[in-house]
Amino acid sequence: MKKVSREEIMDFVTYVERRDQIRPGLLEAKRIRRVQHGPALTLLFENRDTVRYQVQEMMRIEQIIREADIQHELDTYNELLGEAGELGCTLLIGLEDEEERNQKLAAWQGLLEHIFLVLDDGTRVRATWDERQAGRGRLSSVQYLKFDTGGRVPRSVLVDLADEELQGETLLNEEQCAALAEDLGT
């Protein structure tokens, strides 16, 4: 997928002025690409629009105006995008209770090795991730994954970790499949 370039990023003031018009479309793009797996896992598949939005939001929140800082945000968020034939996604592990969250993140430390996208023919595509994200003794509640589908659109998300709360398959709906097909084509 083509990375977001500096020319596509509005300056801080212009973005703030246009944010109310831009935001609904971007929230819809994120909604379509959000896959809820069980009660605790959310996979948000990223594309150029979601990455551009994240950069713009970081610039707004942190009031970033220096070119070097803008480029740093671009470089950081562009890492979320897959290369040709890949899908990049943000995995969010959502557990409200702090004590439960700490226990589960320790118990689920090997989770990333058990997350797959399943293609139409049943092929499982294992997630890959940056080893720098791996914590010691527990999993972080936000992870950045990539799936090399060879440009093929997945039909489901599968988790085969030996934990009843996470184990299972979540089918992607038609709208999600169409969005991911579009992303794989760019």
ROTOR-253139 format. One record per residue (C-alpha): y, x, z. Coordinates in pm, 1 decimal, padded with zeros to 6 digits. Example, Ala and Ser with C-alpha at 12.3 -4.5 7.8 and 13.67 -1.06 7.14 Angstrom:
PT       yy       xx       zz
PT -00450.0  01230.0  00780.0
PT -00106.0  01367.0  00714.0
***
This chain:
PT       yy       xx       zz
PT  00000.0  00000.0  00000.0
PT  00342.5  00130.7 -00090.7
PT  00537.9  00248.8  00213.7
PT  00876.0  00099.8  00308.7
PT  01158.6  00323.8  00188.3
PT  01492.2  00395.7  00353.7
PT  01672.1  00206.7  00074.1
PT  01497.6 -00114.6  00184.4
PT  01640.7 -00095.1  00535.9
PT  01972.2 -00264.7  00606.7
PT  02227.3 -00107.3  00830.7
PT  02231.1 -00234.6  01188.4
PT  02538.4 -00459.1  01149.6
PT  02427.3 -00621.7  00822.8
PT  02084.1 -00694.7  00966.1
PT  02232.3 -00857.4  01276.4
PT  02454.1 -01073.9  01053.1
PT  02157.4 -01182.6  00834.4
PT  01883.3 -01193.4  01100.5
PT  01885.3 -01571.5  01148.0
PT  01818.3 -01621.4  00774.8
PT  01556.8 -01344.1  00748.8
PT  01359.2 -01407.5  01066.8
PT  01185.5 -01741.3  00985.5
PT  01023.3 -01602.3  00670.2
PT  00905.7 -01291.3  00850.8
PT  00762.7 -01487.9  01141.1
PT  00570.4 -01697.6  00888.6
PT  00436.9 -01381.9  00719.6
PT  00316.0 -01261.0  01060.5
PT  00165.7 -01600.5  01147.6
PT -00045.2 -01602.5  00832.5
PT -00172.2 -01249.5  00901.9
PT -00255.3 -01315.2  01269.6
PT -00625.5 -01356.3  01350.8
PT -00723.5 -01466.0  01700.4
PT -01069.6 -01345.1  01802.0
PT -01184.6 -01501.0  02125.6
PT -00943.9 -01544.3  02412.3
PT -00830.2 -01181.2  02438.2
PT -00807.4 -01017.1  02093.0
PT -00537.7 -01071.5  01833.4
PT -00540.4 -00879.4  01507.8
PT -00210.8 -00876.1  01320.6
PT -00257.7 -00743.8  00968.3
PT  00049.2 -00550.1  00861.6
PT  00221.2 -00540.1  00525.7
PT  00546.5 -00403.5  00390.2
PT  00741.8 -00707.7  00509.5
PT  00609.2 -00695.1  00866.4
PT  00676.5 -00320.4  00886.1
PT  01028.6 -00356.1  00747.2
PT  01091.5 -00633.0  01002.3
PT  00966.8 -00413.4  01289.0
PT  01194.7 -00127.4  01183.3
PT  01493.6 -00361.2  01155.6
PT  01416.4 -00513.9  01496.3
PT  01388.6 -00170.4  01659.5
PT  01721.5 -00072.8  01506.0
PT  01876.3 -00393.1  01641.7
PT  01726.7 -00371.3  01990.9
PT  01793.2 -00000.5  02037.3
PT  02113.7 -00005.2  01828.2
PT  01988.4  00278.3  01610.3
PT  02242.4  00408.4  01361.0
PT  02166.0  00780.7  01318.6
PT  01981.5  00854.3  00992.7
PT  01728.2  01082.0  01162.1
PT  01642.4  00806.6  01411.5
PT  01611.0  00544.4  01137.0
PT  01379.3  00775.1  00943.1
PT  01172.6  00832.0  01257.0
PT  01123.6  00454.2  01296.0
PT  01029.5  00425.1  00928.9
PT  00778.3  00708.2  00952.6
PT  00627.0  00562.2  01269.5
PT  00589.0  00206.5  01141.9
PT  00481.9  00308.6  00789.6
PT  00174.8  00463.6  00956.0
PT  00060.4  00105.4  01023.9
PT  00018.6  00038.9  00652.4
PT -00310.4  00113.4  00488.3
PT -00347.2  00339.7  00190.3
PT -00479.9  00204.0 -00141.0
PT -00775.4 -00025.1 -00069.1
PT -00708.0 -00032.3  00306.5
PT -00577.7 -00294.4  00545.0
PT -00380.9 -00183.1  00848.4
PT -00357.6 -00396.3  01157.4
PT -00223.4 -00402.1  01508.2
PT -00482.3 -00501.6  01767.2
PT -00335.0 -00669.9  02073.5
PT -00549.7 -00715.8  02380.4
PT -00393.0 -01000.8  02572.9
PT -00493.4 -01052.9  02932.3
PT -00236.8 -01210.6  03164.9
PT -00377.2 -01109.8  03503.2
PT -00297.7 -00742.7  03572.9
PT -00607.4 -00676.3  03783.2
PT -00836.2 -00835.6  03523.1
PT -00655.9 -00647.6  03244.0
PT -00709.7 -00311.9  03416.9
PT -01078.8 -00387.8  03473.1
PT -01140.5 -00508.5  03116.8
PT -00950.8 -00223.2  02950.8
PT -01172.1  00020.7  03140.5
PT -01490.3 -00176.3  03061.4
PT -01395.3 -00215.5  02694.6
PT -01317.6  00152.6  02634.9
PT -01565.6  00169.5  02342.1
PT -01436.9 -00150.0  02178.1
PT -01281.3  00013.1  01871.9
PT -01622.1  00135.1  01753.0
PT -01740.7 -00226.3  01750.9
PT -01472.3 -00396.0  01540.9
PT -01548.5 -00470.5  01175.8
PT -01418.4 -00665.5  00881.6
PT -01699.0 -00840.4  00695.7
PT -01684.7 -00867.1  00316.0
PT -01828.6 -01150.4  00103.5
PT -02156.7 -00967.2  00048.8
PT -02201.7 -00910.3  00422.9
PT -02090.4 -00546.9  00416.9
PT -01935.3 -00444.0  00748.3
PT -01627.5 -00222.5  00731.7
PT -01575.6 -00038.7  01061.1
PT -01226.2  00009.3  01195.9
PT -01075.1  00355.9  01206.6
PT -00793.3  00459.2  01436.3
PT -00584.1  00754.4  01535.4
PT -00761.3  00947.8  01811.2
PT -00418.7  01013.0  01968.6
PT -00429.0  00648.5  02080.5
PT -00743.1  00693.4  02285.6
PT -00671.4  00686.2  02656.3
PT -00864.1  00843.9  02936.3
PT -01077.2  00607.0  03134.4
PT -00940.6  00293.8  02968.6
PT -00833.3  00140.3  02641.1
PT -00467.4  00077.0  02564.5
PT -00376.1 -00290.7  02520.6
PT -00218.4 -00214.3  02179.2
PT -00415.5 -00031.4  01911.1
PT -00347.0  00045.4  01545.7
PT -00648.2  00009.7  01319.6
PT -00726.2  00057.9  00952.6
PT -01009.7 -00084.3  00747.5
PT -01103.0  00070.3  00412.0
PT -01232.0 -00235.2  00226.6
PT -01215.5 -00062.7 -00110.3
PT -00958.7 -00324.8 -00208.3
PT -01193.1 -00614.6 -00133.3
PT -01071.7 -00909.0  00072.6
PT -01259.2 -00961.5  00400.0
PT -01401.6 -01298.7  00496.7
PT -01419.9 -01243.0  00873.1
PT -01361.4 -01023.6  01176.6
PT -01673.9 -00922.8  01368.3
PT -01701.5 -00769.1  01713.5
PT -02047.7 -00655.6  01820.5
PT -01960.1 -00506.2  02160.1
PT -02217.9 -00609.0  02421.1
PT -01972.4 -00835.4  02602.5
PT -01999.9 -01212.7  02569.0
PT -01625.0 -01257.1  02591.0
PT -01564.3 -01045.4  02279.1
PT -01887.0 -01063.9  02083.2
PT -01887.2 -01282.5  01775.3
PT -01743.0 -01345.5  01431.7
PT -01414.1 -01511.8  01341.7
PT -01386.5 -01647.7  00989.1
PT -01060.0 -01596.8  00804.8
PT -00908.8 -01911.1  00659.6
PT -00807.8 -01950.8  00295.4
PT -00441.3 -01878.9  00369.4
PT -00527.7 -01555.8  00552.5
PT -00758.3 -01440.6  00273.3
PT -00487.7 -01508.3  00012.5
PT -00228.8 -01311.2  00213.0
PT -00462.9 -01015.0  00255.0
PT -00553.3 -01026.5 -00115.9
PT -00183.1 -01008.6 -00195.4
PT -00136.6 -00715.8  00045.5
PT -00428.8 -00526.4 -00105.6
PT -00271.2 -00569.1 -00448.1
PT  00056.4 -00402.1 -00349.1
***
